């Protein structure tokens, strides 16, 4: 079963991807690198293609991974906006509706 994860590689690169476990490796579908940039409001982030000249899915060996976690709601929403259904998950701060 595939799921969206944030992965920190041993090389310090950080990825957001749809990942499937294959035993000793993972299949990455639509992987993107997290790119950090300085903005007027502090540190910002963006997404850039990972291995942009490769076609299809990417095989990543488990020995290349330093850490893996679930993405924040904001990161998941941005990834889904680009690659997914476009469905945005409301955060806890959005729970109060004004009627």
Secondary structure, 3 states (H helix, E strand, C coil): CCEEEEEEECCCCEEEEEEEECCCEEEEEEEEEEEEEEECCEEEEEEEECCCCCCCCEEEEHHHEEEEECCCHHHHHHHHHHHCCCCCCCCHHHCCCCC
